[in-house]
């Protein structure tokens, strides 16, 4: 299936981001090009006078490279004066059907199959890699079916310990055979494209970790040891300098598993992984560009609290450090401005003090609050979302103010009469700050670009949460008190 994506190009920043991505793809397409030729003859029995497409993978997307119309014998030729980049390609047939094959170094070969059963009849002439690839796929499908059968039987017999033990032994034996088969395919194919792909599919061998007797929470300690080992060795079987992997779905899938699949989504954990990734791919500009774009897009769009710290790291380590020659000066200038708005309000940092006038006519200081937690609330009386959130926060505050919680509310509008009236009519008894001229630069230090906006600070005014909804404040503080204090 060919996948198309839609970008919102009305956003100026997205326009520049799109230009960066296009620049990456152009660089990948132009880098190291060798003028040669490709000639892929294809015959599909039972399919005549029809158009078929040659497509390739790039990350999680597929793109059409060429099209040809078969003659009345089902014959056609994909050819050109250039050498195509190696990877996993597809022949896309009518009815959104397709089959995959390898684009090896030598690109003059023939494909023959039947339209009614293209997978089981697929044959290659002049391409040893593809003949081996067909064997590999068929064997792997058989083994996966066997594994699924064992898993189903284990589920059906989960109450029978003897059956579970026997089936578990069979499962382990099957997995051992499958790993051995992968290693054999790699050994038999030297350094060709099939070997590179299959090598990257070999699962990581996790060592047995010994925890000294008497250690508390031994299971937790073992989990951490396994987690750290997986972090350090995840790409042991994947060469992140082999640009052939760019035109396969494998590299993207590995990045997703490594980054998105991480059970610990803290900035510190992710930033450590980014260092490992960038170090491993620094030897190949194409892959470095692809991984940089993947990381940038992923964390710019992430809704996970604290990931803005990851975005700052990516900007500093890649785009603003001179390591991304494919981006324009305008892009870097805009990115620098955006990042500067994040630097002062990252999770774990001490919040900037705010000293301002208040509804009571006296100056108030954020740092003078001596409660366990301070909810820093930026709002406007006439803001539609604020009109929903403020009453909910007031209800929570009435309960929580006697449990070590204070609210420091900062009005972002300059209509004092409207602000005062809302406070009086709604009985807002928390600290109501007033700084219409923004002398405290609260909008800069806290990146206030919309309202309502919530920060949660601990007793020492360290930021422990940000951009959290009013509805989630209670559950967050309950969990924070339980697990982090």
C-alpha angles and dihedrals in degrees: 000000000000112000123209126189132204123216127197098238093174087082106085092213091051089052090057091042089052089051089052092051092048088049090054092051092047090050091050090049094047102038116107094348115177117204105230132111144261128212119179113176115199133188120185114188112220096021117096136171091002133130119241129183137225109217137171139203123248111176109310093337134081126216133193114243102176145349133213135181115229118227126232089283094054091253129138142148131226105204142153144154094258133078110242119229113261120252142090112321132182138219105215114207132193114286093039090284119144145165129207130230138168126264100213131185093269106059105185109097144115134246125202129179145138118259092221094054107012097160098053094040097044113131134170130205120198096012116092091177092059094046088054090045091057090051091048094051094048093048092046093051090052092050092047090052089051091050091049090050092053092047091051092050091049090053092048093048100037091124092056107078094192092053092046091051093050093045091047089055090050091049092051091048091050092049090049091053092048092052091047090051092052091052091049092052089052093048092048094050103048110201101334125126094267091055091049092051097045093044089058089054095058106109120237115263107231114209123224110257119213116213116197113254113258093036111139118239093011093177091054092048091051090049091054092048091051091045093052092046091051090049092052098041105030092112097041090116096037119078106215090193093059104098091192087081090064091076094052130074089238101085093050092046091051092049091050092050092046098045110021094032094055108119088210107063096175117133092241092054094045094044090055089053091049090055090052092048096049092047092052096048100039090101093067121052094198094056092040089056093047094049091045091053091045092052094044094051094042097052097036087061097037117122094194112118112249097024090110085078088059089050090053091051093050090049093048099041098042120011102033097035098068094255094112106066090165094072125083127243089245091056092049092047092051092045091050090054092050093047092049088060089057102044097080099047108045121139109272096027123115109255119245111257117248120205113180147139118279143204089264091057095247129107115256130197127210090214092056092068109106100189125118091247135021122200108208105203124189112194149144127222093228097042110117095217090044090056087060098040101043097062089048091051090048091053091050092046093054088061100035101044089082091048099064098278128127131180122219104191120193119195111217097196127082099222101109096179092053091046094049093046092052092049092050097044094047098039097235102182098172122098107296111198124199125199109144093163090052093230089158091054088227091158090058099041093045099031093236104184098144140014145277098038125168132199124179118209129189125227091280090050093250112153109247099165138014140179088021121151119247089241091060098049095089096050092043093055092044090055093041092054090047102045110018106039 
